[in-house]
Structure formats: C-alpha cells, structure tokens
C-alpha cells in the first residue's frame, strides 16, 4: 500500500459547460424521438393509451441506442492522456 504522503496532489478536473450538458442533449434527443413516435401512433389510431405506450417504448429504445453509439465512439486525445496518468496496480494482481 502507499502512504497518503506519497500521493501527488492533482488539480480538480472541471468539465466544460458543453461536457456537462451532453447527457441532457442525449436525453432531449431521445425525448424528441419518443414524442414523434407517440404523435405518429396517436394520429394513426386515435388511442391516447396506445400513444403513451409507444412514446415510452420509443424513448427507452432510442436512449439505449444513443448510449450504445456513445460507447462505441473513439476516445478523445484528452481521454487517452488521462488514462495514461492512471496508476497501475503494483505487483502481480492476477
């Protein structure tokens, strides 16, 4: 184990405004797709309950799809540099 005095102090990482709002953008995009699907079903069937069900299903499916696309993207240079700074475990930890 390392002593607390051995650790170097790091400056706190403060994300930019764009990075902080990214999850809200993704939720908004999924919400828009869900409302679109709900309105389409509402105009086709005139059933509010069915439209609400399709809205919820479309929101969840689009949210999962957008999250999977986000995970599949190439990491940025900043992310790769931050991963290099992570301390690796000492010794043979397998």
C-alpha positions as a Markdown table, in Angstrom:
| # | Residue | x | y | z |
|---|---|---|---|---|
| 1 | Unk | 0.0 | 0.0 | 0.0 |
| 2 | Unk | 1.1 | 3.5 | -0.5 |
| 3 | Unk | 1.3 | 6.1 | 2.2 |
| 4 | Unk | -1.0 | 9.1 | 1.8 |
| 5 | Unk | 2.0 | 11.4 | 1.8 |
| 6 | Unk | 3.3 | 9.6 | -1.4 |
| 7 | Unk | 0.4 | 10.7 | -3.5 |
| 8 | Unk | 0.8 | 13.8 | -5.6 |
| 9 | Unk | -2.0 | 16.4 | -5.4 |
| 10 | Unk | -3.9 | 16.7 | -8.6 |
| 11 | Unk | -5.9 | 19.7 | -9.7 |
| 12 | Unk | -9.6 | 19.0 | -9.7 |
| 13 | Unk | -10.9 | 18.4 | -13.1 |
| 14 | Unk | -13.7 | 20.8 | -14.0 |
| 15 | Unk | -15.7 | 19.8 | -17.1 |
| 16 | Unk | -16.7 | 22.4 | -19.6 |
| 17 | Unk | -20.2 | 23.5 | -20.0 |
| 18 | Unk | -20.6 | 21.5 | -23.2 |
| 19 | Unk | -19.4 | 18.4 | -21.4 |
| 20 | Unk | -21.8 | 18.9 | -18.5 |
| 21 | Unk | -24.8 | 19.4 | -20.9 |
| 22 | Unk | -24.0 | 16.4 | -23.1 |
| 23 | Unk | -26.2 | 14.0 | -21.1 |
| 24 | Unk | -29.1 | 16.4 | -21.3 |
| 25 | Unk | -28.7 | 16.7 | -25.0 |
| 26 | Unk | -28.9 | 12.9 | -25.4 |
| 27 | Unk | -32.0 | 12.8 | -23.1 |
| 28 | Unk | -33.6 | 15.5 | -25.2 |
| 29 | Unk | -32.9 | 13.8 | -28.4 |
| 30 | Unk | -34.4 | 10.5 | -27.1 |
| 31 | Unk | -37.4 | 12.5 | -25.8 |
| 32 | Unk | -38.0 | 14.1 | -29.2 |
| 33 | Unk | -37.8 | 10.7 | -30.9 |
| 34 | Unk | -40.3 | 9.3 | -28.3 |
| 35 | Unk | -42.7 | 12.2 | -28.8 |
| 36 | Unk | -42.5 | 11.8 | -32.5 |
| 37 | Unk | -43.4 | 8.1 | -32.3 |
| 38 | Unk | -46.2 | 8.9 | -29.9 |
| 39 | Unk | -47.7 | 11.5 | -32.1 |
| 40 | Unk | -47.5 | 9.2 | -35.1 |
| 41 | Unk | -49.3 | 6.5 | -33.3 |
| 42 | Unk | -51.9 | 9.0 | -31.9 |
| 43 | Unk | -52.7 | 10.3 | -35.4 |
| 44 | Unk | -52.9 | 6.8 | -36.8 |
| 45 | Unk | -55.0 | 5.1 | -34.1 |
| 46 | Unk | -56.7 | 7.9 | -32.0 |
| 47 | Unk | -55.9 | 6.0 | -28.9 |
| 48 | Unk | -54.1 | 8.0 | -26.2 |
| 49 | Unk | -53.1 | 5.0 | -24.1 |
| 50 | Unk | -51.5 | 3.3 | -27.1 |
| 51 | Unk | -49.7 | 6.5 | -28.0 |
| 52 | Unk | -48.3 | 6.8 | -24.5 |
| 53 | Unk | -47.1 | 3.2 | -24.6 |
| 54 | Unk | -45.4 | 3.8 | -27.9 |
| 55 | Unk | -43.9 | 7.1 | -26.6 |
| 56 | Unk | -42.4 | 5.3 | -23.6 |
| 57 | Unk | -41.1 | 2.4 | -25.7 |
| 58 | Unk | -39.6 | 4.7 | -28.3 |
| 59 | Unk | -37.9 | 6.9 | -25.6 |
| 60 | Unk | -36.3 | 3.9 | -23.9 |
| 61 | Unk | -35.2 | 2.2 | -27.2 |
| 62 | Unk | -33.7 | 5.5 | -28.6 |
| 63 | Unk | -32.0 | 6.2 | -25.2 |
| 64 | Unk | -30.3 | 2.8 | -25.2 |
| 65 | Unk | -29.4 | 3.2 | -28.9 |
| 66 | Unk | -27.8 | 6.6 | -28.4 |
| 67 | Unk | -25.9 | 5.3 | -25.3 |
| 68 | Unk | -24.5 | 2.4 | -27.3 |
| 69 | Unk | -23.4 | 4.7 | -30.0 |
| 70 | Unk | -21.7 | 6.9 | -27.5 |
| 71 | Unk | -19.8 | 3.9 | -26.0 |
| 72 | Unk | -18.7 | 2.8 | -29.4 |
| 73 | Unk | -17.0 | 6.1 | -30.3 |
| 74 | Unk | -13.3 | 6.6 | -30.5 |
| 75 | Unk | -11.9 | 8.2 | -27.2 |
| 76 | Unk | -10.6 | 11.7 | -27.5 |
| 77 | Unk | -7.0 | 12.7 | -27.1 |
| 78 | Unk | -7.7 | 14.1 | -23.6 |
| 79 | Unk | -9.3 | 10.8 | -22.6 |
| 80 | Unk | -6.3 | 8.8 | -23.8 |
| 81 | Unk | -3.9 | 11.1 | -22.0 |
| 82 | Unk | -6.0 | 10.8 | -18.8 |
| 83 | Unk | -5.8 | 7.0 | -19.0 |
| 84 | Unk | -2.0 | 7.1 | -19.2 |
| 85 | Unk | -2.0 | 9.0 | -15.9 |
| 86 | Unk | -3.9 | 6.4 | -14.0 |
| 87 | Unk | -1.8 | 4.4 | -11.6 |
| 88 | Unk | -1.5 | 0.7 | -12.4 |
| 89 | Unk | -1.7 | -1.8 | -9.6 |
| 90 | Unk | 1.6 | -2.9 | -8.1 |
| 91 | Unk | 2.9 | -6.5 | -8.5 |
| 92 | Unk | 1.1 | -9.4 | -10.0 |
| 93 | Unk | -2.6 | -8.8 | -9.2 |
| 94 | Unk | -4.0 | -11.6 | -11.4 |
